[in-house]
Amino acid sequence: MRHLTVVDHPLVQHKLTLLRMKQTPTAEFRRLVNEIALLLAYEITRDLPLEEVPIETPLMPARSKVLAGKKVCIVSILRAGDGLLEGMLDLIPSARVGHIGLYRDPVTLQPVDYYYKVPQDIAERPVIVVDPMLATANSAARAIARLKESGARDIKFACLLAAPEGLARMKEAHPDVPVFTASLDDGLDDHGYILPGLGDAGDRLFGTK
């Protein structure tokens, strides 16, 4: 799948296995999500534009590269997206941050909007949308649609796990948005959870179950 990148770095895969284990406690789960998010961000930002600027090293003048253009905006799909957000901000501390509040109706599995706040100049920035799970992809597709309504065009999506059903939905709704994940899992159960998965990412991040 051309729009899919599975980050199969050994450190990512090792940490993901620890995440999947049901006995992993909340604090450790949160730390591992943070670390994997940082590693995902490294891959996602590989093509950020650069420009040369004049600098002074301790030995001589030189020209060296810095990031060019508007700073990245990381958009978290609440609430579980905040787990990935923190790790990415460790790598990109100057990034702007947006939040989209969506929850999944337990009966229809369709997203319900309740919050939307992004930078006013979102249309001028590269955007990384983060949510731990790409399951049905209804929430992700809706969030990206909202961003496009605000003018965003350079959009990427990052998650810990993706299901084939979610990828198919994303490709149908937003074929221009590449997906970065640590694993493409087997599929979804009857409740829309990814299998083998890692459970409810939000509950495990925040200790709410």
N, C-alpha and C positions, 0 to 999 in steps of 0.2 A: 504494500500500500504506500503510494508515494507521499501521501499526506501524513504518514505515521512514522515517528522515530521512537524506537524502543531503546532507552539508555541502558545498555547491558554491561556497563562498567562493573568489574568485580565488587567494588565497594558498595555500589548501589544495590546489587543483587544480594550481597550479604546482609546489609541493613534491612532490606525489604523482607528477607526471611525472618529476621527477628521481629519485625512489625507484625507479620502474619500470626505469630505464636500467640495463642489465647492467654497464656500466662504472663505476657509482657505487661508490666504495670504502667499506669498512666504517665508517670514522670518519664519513664524510659521510652514509652511510645511517642510522647511529645518531642523528646530529644532526637529520636531517630527520624521523625518526620522532618524536623528542622534540618538535619544533616543531609537527608536525601533531597530536600528542596534546594539546598545550596548547590548540590551536584547537578541537579536538573537545570538549574539556572545557568550554570557554566556552559551546558550544551545549547540551551535555547538562545543564549546571547552571542553565540559564536560569530554571527554575521552582522553584529552591530557596526555601523559605519565609523571610520577613524579619520582623523586629519592630523597633519604634522604641525607642531608649534615650536617656536624657538625656546630653549631653556638653557640654564647654566648648570652644568654638573660641577662637582668640586674641582675638576681638572680643566674643563674647557667649555666653550659654548657648543651647543649641539641642537639638532632638530630631532624631536621624538613624537610619538603618536599618543593622542588622547581621543576619547570618544567625541564624536561629532553630532551636531544636531540636538534636538530636544531630548531630555532625559526620558528613560523608559517609565511607563506607568504600569504598575502591577495591580490588577483588579481581582479582589477576592470575592468569591461567591460565598456569602455567609451561610452557616457559621464556620463550617469545617475548612473552608479555604484559608482561614487565618493561620492554620497550622503550617501551610506551605508558604504563606506570605512572609512570616517571620524569618524563615531560612533564606528566602530569596533576598530579603532586605539586608541580611548579614553580608551577602556578596555585592549587592547594589544599594548601598545605604542612601544614595542620593535619589533613588527612584521616587516618583510620585505614586500615590496609592489611591485606589478607588474601591468602593464596596457596592455589591449588588446583593440585596436580600431576597432570597427565593427559598421556598420550602416545597417539598413534594407532597401533593395530596395523596394520602395513603390508599385511597380507593382508585382514583383515576391515574395515579402516578404522574400527573401533569404538574408543571411548576406554577406556583402562585407568587406573584410579586408583592413585596412589602417595603422595599427600601432601594434607593438608587442614588449614589453620590460619587461622581467622578470629576476630575479636573475639567475646567471649562474648555481648555484647549486640547482635549483628548484626541481630536481629529489630527493634530500635528505630531502626535507621539506614537512610538512603537508600544504596543500593548501586549502584556502577558496576562491571560486570564487563568486563575488557579482554583482548583477544586480537587480534593483527593481522589474522587472516584468518578470515572466516566462510565456510568451504568446504562441507563436508558438514554442518557444525553439530553433529555428534555430540558433540564435546568441549564446545562451548558449552552444549548442551542438558543434558549430564550435570552440568556445573559448576553451572548454575542450579538443577537439581534438588537437588543437595547443599545449596545455600544455602537453598532453600525448606524442606528437611528441618530446617535450623537455625532456621527461623522467619522468614527474610527475606521481605518482601513487596514492598517498594518497590525494584524492580530494573530497571536499564537495562543495555544491552550496547553496547560501543563497539569498532569495528574499523576498520582501514584500508580493507580491501576485503571485499565480500560477493558471493557467487554466488547466482543465483536459487534453486538447489537448497538452499543453506543457509538462505535466508530462508524458503522453504516449510517446511523442517524445524522452524525456530524457531517459525513461526506455528502449526504443528501442536502442538508440545510445550509452548510457553510463549506463548500469544497475548496475555498480559498484559504481556510484556516488550518495550518499544520498542527498536529497533535503530538506532544512529547509525553512519554510515560515510562515508568520503570518496568511495567509488565503488561502484556496482553493476556488476560486470563481466559478461562474456558467459556464463560457465558453467564446468564442470569438465572436466579431461581424464580419461583412464582411470585415473590414479593419484590422483585426488581433489584435484589442484592447480587453483587458480583461473586462468582464461585471460581476457585476456592476462596478468593478474597481475603479480607482481614477483619470482617465485621463492619459495624457502623463506625466510620472514621471519626465523626463528630463526637459520638459518645465516648470513644476510646481516648480522644484527645483531651476532652474536658471532664472525664470521669462522671458522666451523667447517667450511667447505667451500670 
